[in-house]
Amino acid sequence: MTASPTLTAPPMRVRGSLADRVVNYINEQVAAHMLKPGDKLPTETTLMSLLGVSRTVVREAISRLQANAVIETRHGIGSFVLEPRRESLGLAMVPATTLADLLSVMELRISLETECAGLAAQRASERDLANIRAALDAIEATSRVGGDSAAADLRFHVAVAGATGNRYFVDILTQMGTALIPRHRVDSPSLAQSDPVAYMARVNMEHEGILDAIARRDPEGARAAMRMHLSSSRERLRRLSSASEEGVERTV
């Protein structure tokens, strides 16, 4: 493990969100070997100054990089560059663009992640539990400032998959990316007929239930908690699908 290397500011880019630009910049530094596996990422304050963005933007970018297994964050120490990911499984993930697509993704998630939760309850290490808790903390922190928590939500589900000890679960969920999180494409609070704060509080309570069952070493409880969480999202999408014949493009 080495100290944070000295990085130079990137040229100004026009396209993409501010978080996209931070993510792309870090990825470019990794690709150019300016940041190597084991290197400590510059502090949030340094990245804010270097890239001219807010702390919220930096944290969203960090969440995305964690979800994509580019970096890992060790609480109280900092974020570190990981070894390059293994070759992909060769899945052709076509972006979901209609409600029917999103419902299909939810069906896949229910079958896949329900078993992930059960295995995680049997196999999770203390470090795995800490990673899941860190992801939940990131969701709550992003929600408090009104940010998009889709990346942190993905990090939570990938962390549960990681706790199975089966790398293929992690590979599949990581490749699917933020298409796993329906609110990334639809207005989930409106769909649930709830204000955003109440909606996220309910979602986070479901997440807490999943972690609690995993921490109790209760495989059936973890499976039930994950199935309930994902089935709730599926039912909200079904209600929207029955109310409209049109694609998600009209909803986003």
Backbone bond lengths (Angstrom), bond angles and torsions (degrees), N, CA, C in turn:
res aa  C-N    CA-C-N  psi(-1)  N-CA   C-N-CA  omega(-1)  CA-C   N-CA-C  phi
1 M - - - 1.455 - - 1.510 108.67 -
2 T 1.333 116.07 131.82 1.458 120.44 -178.08 1.516 110.13 -117.89
3 A 1.337 115.80 166.67 1.452 120.76 177.72 1.520 110.33 -71.46
4 S 1.329 115.53 166.82 1.458 119.81 -179.86 1.519 109.72 -63.11
5 P 1.343 118.19 127.48 1.454 120.04 177.06 1.522 110.53 -73.58
6 T 1.318 116.75 161.80 1.459 121.49 177.69 1.523 108.91 -85.33
7 L 1.327 116.59 120.54 1.460 121.37 -178.62 1.512 110.03 -109.21
8 T 1.316 115.42 154.56 1.454 121.00 177.44 1.511 109.68 -104.83
9 A 1.325 116.83 151.71 1.460 121.79 -178.71 1.523 110.34 -66.52
10 P 1.345 117.39 143.12 1.463 120.61 178.60 1.517 111.01 -79.70
11 P 1.332 118.24 162.77 1.456 119.72 172.31 1.514 110.02 -66.73
12 M 1.322 117.55 154.10 1.456 121.66 -179.09 1.513 110.05 -64.70
13 R 1.337 116.66 132.36 1.456 121.64 175.92 1.515 108.83 -113.66
14 V 1.312 116.01 151.60 1.451 120.44 -176.55 1.523 111.41 -100.60
15 R 1.329 117.71 -40.23 1.450 121.68 -172.96 1.527 111.91 -83.73
16 G 1.348 114.88 150.07 1.453 120.48 176.23 1.518 112.25 89.00
17 S 1.342 115.24 159.45 1.461 120.68 177.65 1.520 109.81 -72.30
18 L 1.323 116.27 168.67 1.463 120.03 178.19 1.530 110.71 -62.17
19 A 1.335 116.19 -40.36 1.472 118.87 178.49 1.523 110.75 -64.23
20 D 1.347 116.73 -39.07 1.466 120.52 176.60 1.527 110.31 -57.41
21 R 1.310 115.83 -41.73 1.470 119.81 -177.44 1.528 111.51 -66.33
22 V 1.334 116.04 -39.05 1.462 119.04 178.12 1.531 110.04 -66.10
23 V 1.333 115.94 -45.03 1.468 120.04 178.96 1.526 110.30 -59.66
24 N 1.337 116.37 -47.70 1.466 120.16 -179.48 1.521 111.49 -61.57
25 Y 1.325 116.12 -38.56 1.468 119.74 -179.44 1.528 110.81 -64.06
26 I 1.328 116.98 -47.22 1.461 119.84 179.48 1.521 110.35 -62.69
27 N 1.340 116.83 -44.05 1.467 120.23 178.63 1.527 111.21 -59.55
28 E 1.326 116.38 -39.45 1.470 120.07 179.16 1.525 110.91 -66.40
29 Q 1.340 116.67 -38.40 1.466 119.68 178.54 1.527 110.96 -65.76
30 V 1.340 115.68 -36.26 1.467 119.81 177.43 1.520 110.03 -68.58
31 A 1.344 116.63 -44.26 1.470 120.62 -179.10 1.523 111.46 -63.05
32 A 1.347 116.32 -33.41 1.465 121.19 -178.97 1.525 112.23 -86.60
33 H 1.339 117.23 1.47 1.472 123.66 -179.90 1.523 112.42 64.96
34 M 1.340 115.96 19.71 1.457 118.70 169.77 1.533 109.36 -73.61
35 L 1.322 115.49 -30.54 1.456 122.20 170.92 1.522 107.03 -116.27
36 K 1.330 117.10 120.69 1.460 121.75 -175.89 1.529 110.12 -110.58
37 P 1.333 117.46 160.00 1.462 119.96 176.92 1.524 111.33 -51.61
38 G 1.319 116.40 129.77 1.456 121.59 -177.70 1.508 114.08 96.06
39 D 1.349 117.44 -18.41 1.459 120.19 177.70 1.525 110.79 -66.51
40 K 1.311 115.05 143.10 1.457 120.67 176.15 1.523 109.30 -85.44
41 L 1.333 115.86 131.78 1.453 120.61 178.43 1.528 109.42 -67.64
42 P 1.331 118.48 145.94 1.467 119.06 173.74 1.524 110.68 -55.69
43 T 1.313 117.06 156.75 1.465 121.30 -178.80 1.524 110.61 -64.89
44 E 1.336 115.70 163.09 1.465 120.44 176.85 1.527 110.55 -55.42
45 T 1.321 115.92 -44.05 1.470 120.23 -178.37 1.522 110.68 -61.97
46 T 1.325 117.18 -41.69 1.466 120.87 178.98 1.522 110.92 -63.99
47 L 1.329 117.34 -44.21 1.463 120.73 179.56 1.527 110.95 -65.77
48 M 1.328 117.15 -37.87 1.462 120.44 176.98 1.520 111.22 -59.11
49 S 1.326 115.11 -46.22 1.466 120.48 -179.27 1.522 111.56 -69.14
50 L 1.327 115.90 -42.65 1.463 120.99 -176.68 1.516 111.86 -65.98
51 L 1.343 116.36 -40.56 1.461 120.48 -172.84 1.525 113.38 -104.14
52 G 1.321 116.93 -4.82 1.459 119.80 176.93 1.518 113.59 67.47
53 V 1.343 117.05 41.11 1.458 120.83 -178.91 1.531 109.36 -128.72
54 S 1.332 115.42 171.69 1.460 120.37 -178.11 1.527 111.26 -85.18
55 R 1.318 115.17 168.15 1.458 120.41 177.56 1.529 111.19 -63.20
56 T 1.345 116.47 -37.69 1.461 120.43 178.56 1.525 111.17 -60.31
57 V 1.333 116.50 -42.31 1.467 121.19 178.90 1.520 110.68 -63.41
58 V 1.329 116.66 -45.01 1.464 120.25 179.52 1.522 110.38 -60.87
59 R 1.331 117.08 -42.74 1.468 119.90 -178.03 1.532 111.68 -67.23
60 E 1.321 116.85 -37.03 1.463 119.22 176.41 1.524 110.10 -63.80
61 A 1.338 116.10 -42.77 1.465 120.23 179.07 1.533 110.81 -63.26
62 I 1.328 116.69 -41.71 1.463 120.99 178.84 1.525 109.93 -60.65
63 S 1.338 116.86 -42.47 1.466 120.71 178.93 1.524 111.03 -60.40
64 R 1.322 116.48 -41.82 1.470 120.17 179.45 1.529 110.88 -65.23
65 L 1.314 116.21 -42.37 1.460 120.07 -179.88 1.529 111.05 -66.22
66 Q 1.327 116.75 -35.10 1.470 120.29 175.58 1.523 110.03 -65.85
67 A 1.342 116.21 -45.32 1.461 120.40 -178.85 1.524 111.61 -62.18
68 N 1.322 116.65 -31.57 1.460 121.27 -179.77 1.532 112.70 -91.59
69 A 1.336 116.09 9.58 1.472 122.19 176.37 1.527 112.94 59.30
70 V 1.340 116.29 33.19 1.463 120.56 174.14 1.522 109.38 -86.83
71 I 1.336 116.28 -37.46 1.462 121.35 179.09 1.519 109.06 -135.14
72 E 1.322 115.57 165.62 1.463 121.06 168.84 1.517 107.44 -132.74
73 T 1.327 115.50 146.09 1.461 120.95 -179.40 1.511 109.94 -107.19
74 R 1.314 115.70 127.83 1.460 121.83 176.99 1.522 106.89 -108.00
75 H 1.302 115.72 114.50 1.463 120.16 -172.20 1.521 111.89 -59.75
76 G 1.316 113.29 132.40 1.447 120.39 -179.41 1.514 113.79 83.81
77 I 1.333 116.90 -6.06 1.468 120.61 -178.28 1.525 111.48 -118.31
78 G 1.324 116.68 -51.05 1.462 120.39 -179.03 1.514 111.92 142.87
79 S 1.331 116.17 -172.06 1.466 122.20 179.39 1.520 109.82 -107.35
80 F 1.326 115.93 140.07 1.462 121.44 -174.39 1.529 110.69 -129.07
81 V 1.321 115.38 145.01 1.458 121.88 179.43 1.522 109.39 -72.89
82 L 1.321 115.45 134.22 1.457 121.26 179.89 1.523 110.97 -93.29
83 E 1.308 115.46 164.33 1.456 120.74 171.78 1.529 108.74 -61.39
84 P 1.328 118.11 149.39 1.474 119.83 179.41 1.515 110.82 -55.38
85 R 1.322 114.79 145.39 1.458 119.56 179.81 1.519 111.50 -66.14
86 R 1.317 114.66 156.32 1.458 120.55 175.82 1.522 110.02 -66.02
87 E 1.328 114.96 164.93 1.464 118.97 175.19 1.516 110.06 -56.68
88 S 1.328 116.24 145.24 1.460 120.47 -179.60 1.513 110.36 -68.11
89 L 1.328 115.07 167.81 1.451 121.13 179.28 1.522 112.38 -81.72
90 G 1.321 116.76 -0.47 1.456 119.73 178.02 1.518 113.49 79.23
91 L 1.344 117.15 20.59 1.447 119.99 178.49 1.519 110.09 -76.63
92 A 1.324 116.40 134.62 1.466 120.66 177.53 1.520 107.91 -92.78
93 M 1.334 116.81 90.32 1.450 121.03 -177.03 1.521 109.52 -87.64
94 V 1.337 116.80 103.57 1.458 122.04 177.20 1.520 107.98 -83.68
95 P 1.336 118.70 129.15 1.459 120.41 -178.43 1.528 112.06 -55.93
96 A 1.321 116.56 137.56 1.454 121.42 177.56 1.523 109.53 -72.91
97 T 1.333 117.53 124.50 1.465 120.90 -177.95 1.518 113.15 -123.04
98 T 1.321 118.70 -6.10 1.456 121.89 178.61 1.513 109.59 -129.16
99 L 1.340 115.41 164.73 1.458 119.64 176.95 1.525 111.00 -62.51
100 A 1.330 116.56 -35.97 1.468 119.55 177.62 1.522 110.56 -61.50
101 D 1.353 116.87 -40.57 1.463 121.03 177.11 1.530 110.38 -60.24
102 L 1.337 115.87 -47.14 1.462 119.95 -177.21 1.528 111.42 -64.68
103 L 1.333 116.63 -37.92 1.465 119.25 176.13 1.523 110.87 -63.48
104 S 1.330 116.69 -37.99 1.465 120.22 177.74 1.517 111.06 -65.03
105 V 1.348 116.46 -40.48 1.459 120.51 177.18 1.531 110.13 -61.86
106 M 1.353 116.21 -41.74 1.461 119.28 -179.72 1.525 111.31 -64.42
107 E 1.337 117.95 -37.93 1.465 120.16 177.02 1.531 110.86 -61.58
108 L 1.328 115.56 -42.32 1.465 120.08 178.37 1.525 110.50 -63.73
109 R 1.335 116.27 -43.24 1.454 120.40 -178.77 1.526 111.62 -62.70
110 I 1.331 116.50 -42.29 1.461 119.76 -178.22 1.524 110.32 -60.20
111 S 1.326 116.62 -46.42 1.467 119.44 -178.54 1.530 111.57 -67.81
112 L 1.319 116.92 -39.31 1.458 121.56 -176.20 1.530 112.42 -77.53
113 E 1.336 116.35 -50.93 1.462 119.98 -170.84 1.532 113.19 -79.53
114 T 1.327 116.89 -22.83 1.463 118.30 174.47 1.529 110.10 -61.35
115 E 1.325 115.94 -44.48 1.465 119.27 178.25 1.522 111.29 -70.34
116 C 1.335 117.23 -35.11 1.470 120.18 175.09 1.528 110.51 -54.80
117 A 1.329 115.85 -47.12 1.468 119.86 -177.63 1.522 111.16 -62.36
118 G 1.337 116.17 -41.49 1.465 119.40 179.22 1.516 112.48 -63.29
119 L 1.331 116.02 -44.22 1.464 119.75 178.81 1.524 111.24 -67.51
120 A 1.335 116.27 -36.80 1.463 119.64 178.88 1.523 110.58 -61.69
121 A 1.328 116.91 -38.26 1.473 120.18 179.32 1.523 111.43 -64.20
122 Q 1.316 116.92 -27.30 1.463 120.63 179.75 1.530 112.44 -86.20
123 R 1.341 117.00 -27.55 1.464 119.46 -167.04 1.533 115.30 -119.83
124 A 1.317 118.67 -11.19 1.470 120.58 -170.89 1.525 112.06 -60.01
125 S 1.327 115.75 133.85 1.462 122.00 172.92 1.529 108.52 -88.32
126 E 1.327 115.95 172.04 1.468 119.79 176.52 1.527 110.44 -61.34
127 R 1.315 116.85 -36.19 1.467 120.00 177.99 1.524 110.52 -66.47
128 D 1.334 117.63 -39.56 1.461 120.71 177.12 1.525 110.39 -60.28
129 L 1.328 116.32 -45.17 1.459 120.24 179.52 1.532 110.68 -62.06
130 A 1.327 116.38 -38.37 1.467 120.06 178.01 1.525 110.78 -65.76
131 N 1.337 117.73 -37.30 1.463 120.93 178.44 1.528 111.43 -65.86
132 I 1.331 116.39 -40.50 1.464 119.96 178.47 1.528 109.82 -65.57
133 R 1.344 116.07 -43.88 1.466 119.91 178.32 1.527 111.25 -61.72
134 A 1.316 117.46 -40.47 1.466 120.90 179.22 1.523 110.71 -62.43
135 A 1.322 117.09 -38.43 1.464 120.51 178.42 1.522 110.70 -65.13
136 L 1.338 117.63 -41.53 1.456 120.61 177.59 1.524 111.04 -63.85
137 D 1.326 116.71 -40.67 1.464 120.28 177.51 1.522 110.67 -61.55
138 A 1.345 116.93 -37.12 1.466 120.84 179.75 1.525 110.77 -68.00
139 I 1.339 117.23 -38.77 1.463 120.53 177.02 1.525 109.91 -61.19
140 E 1.322 116.15 -47.86 1.458 120.34 -177.67 1.524 111.66 -65.36
141 A 1.328 116.89 -39.30 1.468 120.31 179.37 1.524 110.98 -64.86
142 T 1.325 116.80 -41.51 1.463 120.69 178.95 1.516 110.72 -67.41
143 S 1.325 117.08 -40.67 1.464 121.34 -179.44 1.522 111.47 -63.84
144 R 1.333 116.83 -37.08 1.464 120.48 -178.02 1.519 112.56 -62.00
145 V 1.325 116.69 -30.52 1.472 119.86 -179.13 1.522 111.55 -100.03
146 G 1.337 116.64 10.21 1.453 119.94 176.73 1.508 114.67 75.39
147 G 1.337 117.93 19.77 1.461 121.02 -179.11 1.518 112.36 -85.19
148 D 1.327 115.21 173.11 1.460 122.03 177.43 1.524 108.43 -82.79
149 S 1.332 115.95 113.06 1.465 119.74 -175.31 1.519 112.83 -93.84
150 A 1.343 118.35 12.45 1.465 120.47 -177.35 1.524 111.69 -58.81
151 A 1.336 117.56 -41.80 1.463 120.35 -178.50 1.530 110.91 -65.83
152 A 1.351 116.06 -41.11 1.466 119.41 178.67 1.522 110.59 -68.67
153 D 1.336 116.67 -34.77 1.466 120.84 177.12 1.529 109.83 -63.28
154 L 1.326 116.55 -44.61 1.465 120.13 176.34 1.521 110.46 -59.22
155 R 1.312 116.33 -40.90 1.464 120.58 179.13 1.530 110.22 -59.14
156 F 1.337 117.60 -39.55 1.465 121.13 178.33 1.527 110.46 -60.87
157 H 1.333 116.77 -48.47 1.462 119.61 -176.60 1.538 111.40 -68.36
158 V 1.326 116.49 -35.45 1.468 119.67 176.28 1.530 109.95 -67.90
159 A 1.336 117.33 -36.39 1.464 120.47 178.56 1.526 111.15 -65.03
160 V 1.331 116.88 -38.35 1.473 119.75 175.67 1.529 109.19 -63.60
161 A 1.335 116.16 -43.90 1.467 119.69 178.22 1.524 110.67 -61.24
162 G 1.330 116.54 -39.88 1.457 120.20 179.44 1.514 112.55 -62.79
163 A 1.332 116.26 -30.55 1.466 120.44 -179.09 1.529 112.51 -71.32
164 T 1.339 117.83 -11.02 1.467 119.77 175.54 1.517 111.66 -73.83
165 G 1.342 117.10 -21.45 1.454 120.60 -174.51 1.521 112.84 78.15
166 N 1.339 116.32 5.24 1.472 122.11 -179.88 1.521 108.76 -106.60
167 R 1.318 116.44 106.82 1.461 120.85 -173.52 1.516 113.06 -63.78
168 Y 1.334 118.32 -22.31 1.461 119.91 -177.45 1.528 111.59 -71.27
169 F 1.322 117.33 -32.87 1.458 119.45 173.83 1.529 109.77 -60.61
170 V 1.327 115.82 -45.01 1.464 120.60 -179.33 1.525 110.50 -63.75
171 D 1.329 116.63 -44.38 1.463 120.38 -179.46 1.524 111.43 -59.55
172 I 1.332 116.81 -44.89 1.465 120.10 -177.66 1.522 110.60 -65.35
173 L 1.332 117.45 -47.82 1.459 119.70 -178.53 1.523 111.74 -65.18
174 T 1.331 116.57 -38.08 1.460 119.75 179.55 1.523 110.94 -66.49
175 Q 1.330 117.47 -41.01 1.454 120.23 179.07 1.520 111.72 -64.71
176 M 1.309 116.30 -34.76 1.458 119.56 179.86 1.525 111.10 -69.90
177 G 1.326 116.27 -26.57 1.454 121.16 173.31 1.515 114.24 60.97
178 T 1.337 116.90 -151.70 1.461 121.12 -174.54 1.516 113.13 -72.73
179 A 1.333 118.50 -2.25 1.466 120.33 170.42 1.520 109.82 -63.82
180 L 1.346 117.40 -16.39 1.454 121.27 177.16 1.523 111.90 -68.85
181 I 1.320 117.81 -23.73 1.453 121.18 -171.62 1.518 109.51 -105.60
182 P 1.345 119.38 101.18 1.462 121.12 -174.88 1.519 114.43 -55.74
183 R 1.358 119.29 -35.66 1.463 118.11 -176.34 1.518 112.11 -67.28
184 H 1.365 116.97 -9.44 1.453 120.10 173.03 1.528 110.19 -67.47
185 R 1.353 116.73 -20.86 1.461 120.92 -176.92 1.519 113.58 -119.13
186 V 1.325 118.63 -22.78 1.450 120.70 179.55 1.513 109.95 -126.45
187 D 1.341 115.73 160.52 1.455 121.29 179.23 1.525 108.17 -82.71
188 S 1.327 116.97 83.76 1.462 121.24 -173.83 1.522 113.58 -61.47
189 P 1.345 120.90 -41.34 1.461 119.27 178.47 1.528 112.46 -58.54
190 S 1.353 117.26 -43.17 1.461 119.78 178.29 1.510 110.80 -65.15
191 L 1.332 115.69 -40.73 1.456 121.30 179.19 1.525 110.61 -61.00
192 A 1.316 116.73 -36.67 1.467 121.04 179.27 1.518 112.32 -84.65
193 Q 1.362 117.12 2.77 1.456 122.86 -178.25 1.523 110.04 53.44
194 S 1.323 114.80 50.86 1.456 121.20 -177.28 1.517 108.78 -143.80
195 D 1.356 117.06 151.88 1.454 118.29 175.25 1.526 108.62 -73.63
196 P 1.338 117.24 154.07 1.472 120.62 -173.64 1.523 114.25 -55.15
197 V 1.335 117.10 -39.45 1.465 119.85 -178.07 1.528 110.43 -65.50
198 A 1.342 116.05 -46.05 1.471 119.60 -179.77 1.521 110.81 -66.43
199 Y 1.335 115.81 -37.51 1.464 119.60 -179.95 1.526 110.48 -62.89
200 M 1.337 116.77 -48.80 1.457 119.48 -178.79 1.520 111.45 -66.55
201 A 1.336 117.37 -32.92 1.467 119.90 177.31 1.527 109.86 -62.45
202 R 1.344 116.47 -40.31 1.457 119.80 179.59 1.529 111.39 -68.66
203 V 1.332 116.02 -42.54 1.467 119.84 178.39 1.523 110.71 -61.94
204 N 1.336 116.00 -43.20 1.464 119.25 -179.36 1.531 111.41 -67.07
205 M 1.341 116.77 -31.80 1.464 119.41 175.92 1.535 110.10 -65.22
206 E 1.346 116.26 -38.26 1.467 119.95 176.32 1.524 110.36 -64.31
207 H 1.336 116.81 -41.54 1.464 120.70 177.04 1.530 111.07 -60.72
208 E 1.334 115.74 -43.71 1.465 119.99 179.89 1.526 110.65 -61.05
209 G 1.334 116.38 -37.40 1.455 120.10 178.46 1.520 111.93 -63.29
210 I 1.328 116.20 -38.19 1.469 120.43 177.87 1.521 110.17 -65.08
211 L 1.331 116.98 -48.97 1.463 120.34 179.62 1.522 111.25 -61.90
212 D 1.321 116.87 -41.07 1.462 120.23 -178.84 1.530 110.72 -59.80
213 A 1.349 116.79 -43.74 1.470 119.78 -179.72 1.526 111.26 -67.06
214 I 1.334 116.52 -38.22 1.467 119.62 178.05 1.530 110.04 -64.70
215 A 1.331 115.83 -43.86 1.462 120.04 -179.40 1.528 111.72 -65.56
216 R 1.347 117.56 -29.78 1.475 121.63 178.32 1.522 112.19 -79.54
217 R 1.317 116.81 -3.44 1.469 121.98 -176.50 1.535 110.37 61.59
218 D 1.348 114.87 44.52 1.459 121.98 -177.00 1.531 108.80 -114.14
219 P 1.345 118.10 87.45 1.465 120.35 -175.88 1.524 113.97 -57.64
220 E 1.339 117.51 -44.89 1.463 119.36 -178.44 1.525 111.15 -68.03
221 G 1.328 116.07 -37.85 1.457 119.72 176.64 1.519 111.62 -64.53
222 A 1.334 116.63 -39.55 1.463 120.66 179.47 1.524 110.62 -66.88
223 R 1.334 116.01 -41.86 1.471 119.47 177.67 1.528 110.37 -61.22
224 A 1.329 116.09 -45.06 1.463 120.51 -178.71 1.529 111.16 -63.72
225 A 1.336 116.67 -41.56 1.466 120.59 -179.35 1.531 111.10 -65.47
226 M 1.333 116.95 -42.04 1.460 120.18 179.24 1.530 110.55 -67.98
227 R 1.330 116.52 -42.71 1.465 119.60 -179.96 1.531 110.77 -62.09
228 M 1.337 116.91 -42.96 1.461 120.25 178.66 1.524 111.05 -62.09
229 H 1.330 116.44 -43.48 1.469 121.95 -179.38 1.526 110.97 -60.22
230 L 1.322 116.98 -49.72 1.458 120.33 -177.04 1.526 111.70 -74.86
231 S 1.324 117.46 -33.69 1.465 120.30 178.78 1.523 111.10 -66.17
232 S 1.336 117.46 -33.19 1.460 120.56 176.80 1.525 110.48 -62.08
233 S 1.321 116.63 -42.94 1.473 120.27 177.19 1.521 110.70 -64.44
234 R 1.320 116.61 -40.75 1.465 120.06 -179.91 1.529 110.81 -62.68
235 E 1.326 116.95 -42.10 1.460 119.62 -178.95 1.514 111.71 -66.18
236 R 1.326 118.23 -36.12 1.463 120.32 176.86 1.527 110.28 -64.63
237 L 1.332 116.14 -40.57 1.459 119.69 177.43 1.529 111.39 -66.14
238 R 1.316 116.70 -37.40 1.462 119.71 178.51 1.520 111.50 -63.10
239 R 1.344 116.04 -40.73 1.463 119.19 179.03 1.510 110.93 -62.21
240 L 1.336 116.04 -41.14 1.458 119.18 178.13 1.521 110.97 -67.19
241 S 1.321 116.73 -39.02 1.458 120.85 -179.42 1.520 111.24 -63.20
242 S 1.328 116.96 -39.90 1.470 120.20 -179.00 1.519 111.53 -72.61
243 A 1.349 117.04 -21.55 1.456 120.70 -179.02 1.510 113.02 -89.09
244 S 1.312 117.83 -9.88 1.459 120.44 -176.57 1.518 110.61 -148.35
245 E 1.310 115.99 141.43 1.464 121.19 178.07 1.517 111.15 -94.29
246 E 1.344 116.22 -2.57 1.450 120.18 -172.60 1.520 111.21 -94.94
247 G 1.356 116.39 164.91 1.457 122.95 -178.12 1.509 111.89 -77.93
248 V 1.331 114.25 173.68 1.450 122.25 -178.92 1.513 111.47 -63.08
249 E 1.357 117.70 -22.82 1.448 119.48 -177.23 1.530 111.96 -55.30
250 R 1.375 117.75 -30.04 1.448 120.65 179.22 1.524 111.70 -79.94
251 T 1.326 117.40 -12.01 1.460 121.83 -174.31 1.516 112.60 -98.04
252 V 1.343 116.67 -31.88 1.455 119.15 -175.75 1.514 110.88 -78.24
